[in-house]
Amino acid sequence: MGTISDRGLAVLRAIVHDYVASREPVGSKAIVERHAFGVSAATIRNDMAMLEEEELITAPHTSSGRVPTDKGYRLFVDQLAERRPLSAAQRQAIEAFLGESLGLDDVLARTVRLLAQITGQVALVQYPSFSRAQVRHLEVVALSDTRLLIVLITDNGRVGQRVVDVQAPVDEAELDALKRRFNNALVGTEVEHVPSALDGLRPAAGEHQEELAGRIADAIADEIGEYRHDRLVMAGAANLARTEEDFHGSIFPVLEALEQQVVLLRLFAEMQANQHGVSASIGRENDSFGLGETSVVASNYRVASGGTARLGVLGPTRMDYTGNMAAVRAVARYLSRQFGDE
Protein backbone atom coordinates (compact mmCIF):
# COMPACT_ATOMS: atom_id res chain seq x y z
CA MET A 1 0.00 0.00 0.00
CA GLY A 2 1.31 3.47 -0.88
CA THR A 3 1.76 6.18 1.70
CA ILE A 4 -1.55 7.77 2.63
CA SER A 5 -1.48 11.09 4.46
CA ASP A 6 -2.95 11.43 7.93
CA ARG A 7 -5.73 13.52 6.41
CA GLY A 8 -6.37 10.80 3.83
CA LEU A 9 -6.77 8.26 6.65
CA ALA A 10 -9.08 10.67 8.48
CA VAL A 11 -11.15 10.97 5.26
CA LEU A 12 -11.38 7.15 5.10
CA ARG A 13 -12.55 7.11 8.73
CA ALA A 14 -15.19 9.75 7.90
CA ILE A 15 -16.40 7.75 4.87
CA VAL A 16 -16.70 4.56 6.94
CA HIS A 17 -18.61 6.35 9.72
CA ASP A 18 -20.96 8.18 7.35
CA TYR A 19 -21.64 5.17 5.11
CA VAL A 20 -22.29 2.85 8.08
CA ALA A 21 -24.67 5.45 9.56
CA SER A 22 -26.59 6.32 6.39
CA ARG A 23 -26.07 3.48 3.85
CA GLU A 24 -25.64 6.34 1.33
CA PRO A 25 -22.41 6.60 -0.70
CA VAL A 26 -20.35 9.52 0.61
CA GLY A 27 -19.25 12.48 -1.54
CA SER A 28 -16.57 15.13 -0.93
CA LYS A 29 -19.18 17.88 -0.41
CA ALA A 30 -20.88 15.87 2.37
CA ILE A 31 -17.51 15.27 4.07
CA VAL A 32 -16.71 18.99 4.04
CA GLU A 33 -20.15 19.78 5.48
CA ARG A 34 -20.16 17.10 8.19
CA HIS A 35 -16.52 17.00 9.29
CA ALA A 36 -14.24 19.85 10.31
CA PHE A 37 -11.32 19.24 7.94
CA GLY A 38 -10.79 22.95 7.24
CA VAL A 39 -9.95 22.32 3.55
CA SER A 40 -11.91 22.61 0.30
CA ALA A 41 -14.03 19.95 -1.35
CA ALA A 42 -11.42 19.83 -4.16
CA THR A 43 -8.71 18.88 -1.64
CA ILE A 44 -10.95 16.17 -0.15
CA ARG A 45 -11.60 14.91 -3.71
CA ASN A 46 -7.84 14.51 -4.19
CA ASP A 47 -7.60 12.53 -0.93
CA MET A 48 -10.51 10.36 -2.09
CA ALA A 49 -8.80 9.74 -5.46
CA MET A 50 -5.74 8.50 -3.56
CA LEU A 51 -7.91 6.21 -1.37
CA GLU A 52 -9.60 4.88 -4.50
CA GLU A 53 -6.24 4.21 -6.14
CA GLU A 54 -5.30 2.13 -3.07
CA GLU A 55 -8.63 0.25 -3.43
CA LEU A 56 -9.80 1.40 0.02
CA ILE A 57 -12.95 3.02 -1.37
CA THR A 58 -14.93 2.47 -4.57
CA ALA A 59 -17.71 4.12 -6.55
CA PRO A 60 -20.99 2.18 -6.79
CA HIS A 61 -22.30 2.29 -10.38
CA THR A 62 -25.24 4.57 -9.70
CA SER A 63 -23.62 7.22 -7.51
CA SER A 64 -21.01 9.96 -7.50
CA GLY A 65 -20.23 9.13 -3.86
CA ARG A 66 -17.85 6.47 -2.56
CA VAL A 67 -18.22 3.47 -0.26
CA PRO A 68 -15.53 1.56 1.67
CA THR A 69 -14.19 -1.70 0.19
CA ASP A 70 -13.42 -4.80 2.27
CA LYS A 71 -9.79 -3.60 2.24
CA GLY A 72 -10.94 -0.17 3.49
CA TYR A 73 -12.92 -1.74 6.35
CA ARG A 74 -9.87 -3.88 7.21
CA LEU A 75 -7.63 -0.80 7.46
CA PHE A 76 -10.31 0.97 9.51
CA VAL A 77 -10.59 -1.93 11.98
CA ASP A 78 -6.81 -2.41 12.26
CA GLN A 79 -5.74 1.23 12.55
CA LEU A 80 -8.54 3.77 12.62
CA ALA A 81 -11.33 2.41 14.83
CA GLU A 82 -11.25 4.28 18.12
CA ARG A 83 -11.69 2.20 21.28
CA ARG A 84 -15.13 3.15 22.44
CA PRO A 85 -16.26 1.88 25.85
CA LEU A 86 -19.87 0.86 26.29
CA SER A 87 -22.11 3.45 27.89
CA ALA A 88 -22.94 3.10 31.58
CA ALA A 89 -26.52 2.18 30.57
CA GLN A 90 -25.29 -0.61 28.28
CA ARG A 91 -22.98 -1.97 30.99
CA GLN A 92 -25.84 -1.93 33.50
CA ALA A 93 -28.04 -3.76 30.97
CA ILE A 94 -25.41 -6.52 30.71
CA GLU A 95 -25.13 -6.82 34.50
CA ALA A 96 -28.90 -6.79 35.01
CA PHE A 97 -29.87 -9.13 32.18
CA LEU A 98 -27.08 -11.68 32.56
CA GLY A 99 -27.02 -11.44 36.37
CA GLU A 100 -30.46 -13.11 36.55
CA SER A 101 -29.17 -16.23 34.77
CA LEU A 102 -29.26 -19.69 36.30
CA GLY A 103 -26.63 -22.14 35.08
CA LEU A 104 -24.50 -22.10 31.96
CA ASP A 105 -27.19 -22.90 29.38
CA ASP A 106 -29.30 -19.98 30.58
CA VAL A 107 -26.29 -17.60 30.70
CA LEU A 108 -25.35 -18.40 27.09
CA ALA A 109 -28.94 -18.20 25.82
CA ARG A 110 -29.30 -14.79 27.48
CA THR A 111 -25.87 -13.70 26.20
CA VAL A 112 -26.79 -14.17 22.52
CA ARG A 113 -30.15 -12.45 22.98
CA LEU A 114 -28.47 -9.48 24.64
CA LEU A 115 -25.65 -9.23 22.06
CA ALA A 116 -28.14 -9.39 19.19
CA GLN A 117 -30.16 -6.64 20.85
CA ILE A 118 -27.18 -4.32 21.60
CA THR A 119 -25.58 -4.69 18.15
CA GLY A 120 -28.51 -5.36 15.82
CA GLN A 121 -26.51 -8.27 14.32
CA VAL A 122 -26.64 -12.07 14.48
CA ALA A 123 -25.02 -13.11 17.79
CA LEU A 124 -23.09 -16.37 18.24
CA VAL A 125 -21.68 -17.93 21.40
CA GLN A 126 -19.62 -21.11 21.48
CA TYR A 127 -19.99 -23.50 24.40
CA PRO A 128 -16.77 -23.75 26.43
CA SER A 129 -14.79 -26.96 26.35
CA PHE A 130 -15.87 -29.17 29.21
CA SER A 131 -13.26 -31.90 28.98
CA ARG A 132 -11.19 -30.25 31.74
CA ALA A 133 -14.15 -29.18 33.87
CA GLN A 134 -14.45 -31.10 37.14
CA VAL A 135 -17.50 -32.49 38.90
CA ARG A 136 -18.23 -30.29 41.91
CA HIS A 137 -21.28 -32.10 43.29
CA LEU A 138 -23.94 -34.68 42.48
CA GLU A 139 -27.37 -34.27 44.04
CA VAL A 140 -30.04 -36.98 43.93
CA VAL A 141 -33.54 -35.88 44.99
CA ALA A 142 -36.58 -38.18 45.33
CA LEU A 143 -39.47 -36.52 43.47
CA SER A 144 -41.70 -39.47 44.36
CA ASP A 145 -41.29 -43.11 45.44
CA THR A 146 -40.22 -44.12 41.95
CA ARG A 147 -38.96 -40.91 40.37
CA LEU A 148 -35.58 -39.24 41.02
CA LEU A 149 -34.03 -35.94 39.96
CA ILE A 150 -30.29 -36.17 39.26
CA VAL A 151 -28.44 -32.82 39.38
CA LEU A 152 -24.82 -32.71 38.20
CA ILE A 153 -22.85 -29.52 38.95
CA THR A 154 -19.42 -28.83 37.43
CA ASP A 155 -16.89 -26.21 38.46
CA ASN A 156 -17.45 -24.11 35.33
CA GLY A 157 -21.00 -23.25 36.34
CA ARG A 158 -22.91 -25.85 34.36
CA VAL A 159 -25.89 -27.42 36.11
CA GLY A 160 -27.23 -30.54 34.37
CA GLN A 161 -30.52 -32.17 35.36
CA ARG A 162 -32.04 -35.54 34.49
CA VAL A 163 -35.21 -37.23 35.72
CA VAL A 164 -34.94 -40.99 36.31
CA ASP A 165 -37.87 -43.42 36.74
CA VAL A 166 -37.23 -46.66 38.68
CA GLN A 167 -39.47 -49.72 39.13
CA ALA A 168 -39.23 -50.38 42.87
CA PRO A 169 -39.93 -47.69 45.52
CA VAL A 170 -36.77 -45.94 46.71
CA ASP A 171 -35.71 -46.05 50.34
CA GLU A 172 -34.27 -42.78 51.72
CA ALA A 173 -31.30 -44.39 53.51
CA GLU A 174 -30.49 -46.41 50.40
CA LEU A 175 -30.58 -43.22 48.30
CA ASP A 176 -28.25 -41.38 50.72
CA ALA A 177 -25.77 -44.25 50.63
CA LEU A 178 -25.78 -44.26 46.82
CA LYS A 179 -25.42 -40.49 46.66
CA ARG A 180 -22.37 -40.65 48.99
CA ARG A 181 -20.82 -43.41 46.90
CA PHE A 182 -21.28 -41.50 43.63
CA ASN A 183 -19.98 -38.23 45.12
CA ASN A 184 -16.93 -39.98 46.60
CA ALA A 185 -16.11 -41.43 43.20
CA LEU A 186 -16.92 -38.41 41.00
CA VAL A 187 -16.22 -35.14 42.87
CA GLY A 188 -12.97 -33.66 41.54
CA THR A 189 -13.01 -35.93 38.48
CA GLU A 190 -12.53 -34.23 35.11
CA VAL A 191 -15.52 -34.60 32.82
CA GLU A 192 -13.61 -36.61 30.22
CA HIS A 193 -12.78 -39.25 32.89
CA VAL A 194 -16.32 -39.51 34.32
CA PRO A 195 -17.45 -42.38 31.99
CA SER A 196 -14.63 -44.66 33.20
CA ALA A 197 -15.31 -43.67 36.84
CA LEU A 198 -18.97 -44.64 36.30
CA ASP A 199 -17.92 -48.05 34.96
CA GLY A 200 -16.19 -48.66 38.27
CA LEU A 201 -19.37 -47.77 40.18
CA ARG A 202 -21.86 -50.05 38.45
CA PRO A 203 -20.60 -53.46 39.65
CA ALA A 204 -19.98 -52.14 43.19
CA ALA A 205 -23.69 -51.77 43.93
CA GLY A 206 -25.41 -54.33 46.15
CA GLU A 207 -28.09 -56.52 44.59
CA HIS A 208 -31.18 -54.49 45.50
CA GLN A 209 -29.34 -51.30 44.61
CA GLU A 210 -28.14 -52.56 41.26
CA GLU A 211 -31.01 -51.22 39.17
CA LEU A 212 -30.97 -47.89 41.00
CA ALA A 213 -27.19 -47.41 40.70
CA GLY A 214 -27.35 -48.39 37.04
CA ARG A 215 -30.12 -45.86 36.30
CA ILE A 216 -28.26 -43.04 38.08
CA ALA A 217 -25.01 -43.91 36.29
CA ASP A 218 -26.80 -43.96 32.91
CA ALA A 219 -28.38 -40.57 33.61
CA ILE A 220 -24.97 -39.06 34.50
CA ALA A 221 -23.39 -40.62 31.39
CA ASP A 222 -26.17 -39.15 29.19
CA GLU A 223 -25.67 -35.72 30.75
CA ILE A 224 -21.88 -35.88 30.30
CA GLY A 225 -22.44 -36.87 26.67
CA GLU A 226 -23.94 -33.42 26.08
CA TYR A 227 -20.92 -31.55 27.46
CA ARG A 228 -19.70 -30.82 23.98
CA HIS A 229 -17.35 -28.15 22.70
CA ASP A 230 -18.66 -28.18 19.14
CA ARG A 231 -21.87 -26.35 19.85
CA LEU A 232 -23.03 -22.80 19.22
CA VAL A 233 -25.96 -20.80 20.51
CA MET A 234 -27.33 -18.22 18.10
CA ALA A 235 -29.83 -15.36 18.20
CA GLY A 236 -30.85 -12.45 16.01
CA ALA A 237 -30.94 -14.12 12.56
CA ALA A 238 -34.00 -11.92 11.88
CA ASN A 239 -31.66 -8.91 12.08
CA LEU A 240 -30.28 -9.97 8.68
CA ALA A 241 -33.67 -9.26 7.09
CA ARG A 242 -33.43 -5.65 8.24
CA THR A 243 -30.08 -5.26 6.45
CA GLU A 244 -31.08 -7.21 3.32
CA GLU A 245 -30.18 -4.20 1.11
CA ASP A 246 -26.54 -4.69 2.15
CA PHE A 247 -26.40 -8.05 0.36
CA HIS A 248 -26.29 -8.53 -3.39
CA GLY A 249 -29.20 -10.72 -4.40
CA SER A 250 -30.43 -12.62 -1.39
CA ILE A 251 -29.70 -13.29 2.28
CA PHE A 252 -30.61 -16.98 1.83
CA PRO A 253 -27.01 -18.16 1.23
CA VAL A 254 -26.01 -16.41 4.48
CA LEU A 255 -28.90 -18.02 6.36
CA GLU A 256 -27.92 -21.41 4.92
CA ALA A 257 -24.30 -20.92 6.02
CA LEU A 258 -25.50 -19.94 9.50
CA GLU A 259 -27.21 -23.31 9.83
CA GLN A 260 -23.85 -25.07 9.42
CA GLN A 261 -22.48 -24.94 12.95
CA VAL A 262 -19.35 -26.80 11.90
CA VAL A 263 -18.56 -24.04 9.35
CA LEU A 264 -19.08 -21.25 11.89
CA LEU A 265 -16.94 -23.03 14.49
CA ARG A 266 -14.15 -23.39 11.92
CA LEU A 267 -14.40 -19.68 11.08
CA PHE A 268 -14.25 -18.82 14.80
CA ALA A 269 -11.18 -21.05 15.23
CA GLU A 270 -9.26 -19.33 12.42
CA MET A 271 -9.80 -15.76 13.67
CA GLN A 272 -6.79 -14.08 15.28
CA ALA A 273 -7.36 -11.64 18.16
CA ASN A 274 -5.75 -8.17 18.13
CA GLN A 275 -3.96 -6.58 21.10
CA HIS A 276 -7.31 -5.72 22.66
CA GLY A 277 -8.50 -9.33 22.53
CA VAL A 278 -10.96 -8.74 19.67
CA SER A 279 -10.78 -10.18 16.16
CA ALA A 280 -12.57 -9.27 12.96
CA SER A 281 -12.94 -11.26 9.75
CA ILE A 282 -14.18 -9.04 6.93
CA GLY A 283 -16.00 -9.70 3.67
CA ARG A 284 -13.91 -11.67 1.18
CA GLU A 285 -11.82 -13.09 4.05
CA ASN A 286 -14.93 -15.23 4.74
CA ASP A 287 -15.38 -16.44 1.13
CA SER A 288 -14.31 -20.01 1.88
CA PHE A 289 -17.08 -20.26 4.50
CA GLY A 290 -19.80 -19.07 2.11
CA LEU A 291 -19.97 -15.78 4.00
CA GLY A 292 -18.09 -13.44 1.65
CA GLU A 293 -20.55 -10.57 2.09
CA THR A 294 -20.48 -10.66 5.87
CA SER A 295 -18.13 -9.61 8.64
CA VAL A 296 -17.63 -11.32 11.98
CA VAL A 297 -16.37 -9.59 15.13
CA ALA A 298 -15.38 -11.96 17.94
CA SER A 299 -13.65 -12.24 21.31
CA ASN A 300 -12.67 -15.07 23.66
CA TYR A 301 -14.11 -15.69 27.10
CA ARG A 302 -12.57 -17.96 29.71
CA VAL A 303 -13.95 -20.52 32.12
CA ALA A 304 -12.59 -21.70 35.46
CA SER A 305 -11.55 -25.08 34.06
CA GLY A 306 -8.93 -23.30 31.95
CA GLY A 307 -10.85 -23.56 28.69
CA THR A 308 -11.65 -20.67 26.35
CA ALA A 309 -14.46 -20.26 23.88
CA ARG A 310 -15.58 -17.54 21.47
CA LEU A 311 -18.50 -15.22 21.19
CA GLY A 312 -19.19 -12.75 18.45
CA VAL A 313 -21.55 -11.06 16.04
CA LEU A 314 -22.06 -11.54 12.32
CA GLY A 315 -23.63 -9.10 9.90
CA PRO A 316 -23.10 -7.26 6.62
CA THR A 317 -19.69 -5.66 5.97
CA ARG A 318 -21.45 -2.29 6.43
CA MET A 319 -21.57 -2.59 10.21
CA ASP A 320 -20.65 -0.44 13.19
CA TYR A 321 -17.28 -2.11 13.83
CA THR A 322 -16.37 0.23 16.70
CA GLY A 323 -19.64 -0.35 18.58
CA ASN A 324 -19.70 -4.09 17.84
CA MET A 325 -16.11 -4.56 19.02
CA ALA A 326 -16.92 -2.69 22.25
CA ALA A 327 -20.05 -4.82 22.87
CA VAL A 328 -18.33 -8.13 22.13
CA ARG A 329 -15.33 -7.22 24.31
CA ALA A 330 -17.53 -6.12 27.24
CA VAL A 331 -19.77 -9.21 27.15
CA ALA A 332 -16.75 -11.55 26.85
CA ARG A 333 -15.18 -9.90 29.92
CA TYR A 334 -18.42 -10.23 31.82
CA LEU A 335 -18.66 -13.95 31.01
CA SER A 336 -15.02 -14.49 32.03
CA ARG A 337 -15.77 -12.87 35.40
CA GLN A 338 -18.98 -14.87 35.80
CA PHE A 339 -17.22 -18.14 35.15
CA GLY A 340 -14.59 -17.40 37.75
CA ASP A 341 -11.47 -16.98 35.68
CA GLU A 342 -10.68 -13.35 36.47
Secondary structure, DSSP 8 states (H G I E B T S, - for coil): -----HHHHHHHHHHHHHHHHH-S-B-HHHHHHHS---S-HHHHHHHHHHHHHTTSEE--TT-SSBEE-HHHHHHIIIII-------HHHHHHHHHHHHT--HHHHHHHHHHHHHHHHHSSEEEEE----TT-BEEEEEEEEEETTEEEEEEEETTS-EEEEEEE-SS---HHHHHHHHHHHHHHHTT-BGGGHHHHHHHHTTTS-GGGHHHHHHHHHHHHHHHHT--SS-EEEE-TTHHHHTGGGSSS-SHHHHHHHT-HHHHHHHHHH----TTSEEEEEGGGGGGGT-TTEEEEEEEEE-TTS-EEEEEEEEESSS-HHHHHHHHHHHHHHHHHHTT--
